[in-house]
Amino acid sequence: MQDRVRLRAEQCREIALRFRRMAEIEPLASLRRHLLRLAEQHDDLAARSESAQPVEQRSPRAALT
């Protein structure tokens, strides 16, 4: 499960980096600001997913008792 969380965080950071690179070359200021906001949101999502408490895994048999 931790691998999934780490992978999701990495993917969010990669997407954030893409948005920042797009913002660097975007001539339109309003679109550039929007791209940077999207990058920040993805960085925040990555940080939140890493800091979230892991959900306890229960076996199917545990649910029956």
Secondary structure, DSSP 8 states (H G I E B T S, - for coil): -HHHHHHHHHHHHHHHHHHHHHHHH---HHHHHHHHHHHHHHHHHHHHHHHS-------HHHHH-
